[in-house]
Amino acid sequence: MQNITKISKQLSYWLRHCPQDAGLALSETGWANVDAVLKALSDKGVSCDAAKLGNVVALNDKQRFEFSEDGTMIRARQGHSLKIDLELTPVPPPDLLFHGTAERFLSSILHVGLKPMKRHHVHLSDNVDTAIKVGKRHGKPVVLAVDAGKMAGDGDLFYRTENGVWLTSSVPTACLSRHSGKV
Ligand code: HQG
C-alpha cells in the first residue's frame, strides 16, 4: 500500500505540476502516455507495471486519476497548476458549498475573497467533513460557507469533477461566511 501511495504522490506531481521532471509530454487536455509514465517510474527506480498502475488509479482515496477509454493514456482529474483544459462542463451548484482552510489564512481570505492560488480553481466541497479534512492540511482548520446559489445567480460558473470536487474561479467576500464546522 505504501508503494501505491508513493506512486500516487509521484503521479500527482508529474501530471498536475511538473511533467518535465519525468520527461513526459502532456496533451492540452492533460493526458500522458501510460507506457511513458511506466518508463518514467522505472527510471526513478520505482517498480510499477500496468496492473499496479491500474491499482493506483482504482484504489486512490480521492480518485485523483483516470485512464482514457482505450487505457493508453492517464491524467489527473483536477488540482493542476499547469495550464490544462480539463474539458469540464459548467453545472448548476447546490445553494451552499464549503471550503476548508487554515485559521492563519482567514484574514486575507475575508479581505480579498478566495483565490485559486497556485491551482486553476478554488476547490470546494458539498459537505463540511471534507472541508475540515482539506483545511487540516494547512493548519488549524476553519470552514467557510460559500453562497454558491448567489454566485451562480451572478453568472459565476461552477464545475464538478468526476470525484465530486466543486471548482470555481474565485469566491468574492460577499459570498463567504465562517461556518461553525459542525456537520
Ligand atoms: C488558501 C487537495 C490567503 C486556501 C484537497 C488554501 C483539495 C488563500 C490555500 C485540493 C486565499 C491553497 C485543494 C487568499 C485561498 N489569501 N489564502 N485570498 N485564497 N487561500 O492546496 O483548497 O490531495 O492549493 O484556503 O483535498 O487547500 O491534492 O488548495 O488553504 O481538494 O487531491 O490557499 O487539494 O486534494 O491551498 O486544496 P491548495 P486547497 P489533493
Residues whose N, C-alpha, C, O or C-beta is under 5 A from the ligand:
A	BS01	HQG	G79 G100 T101 A102 F105 S108 I109 V112 G113 L114 K115 P116 M117 R119 H123 V134 H138
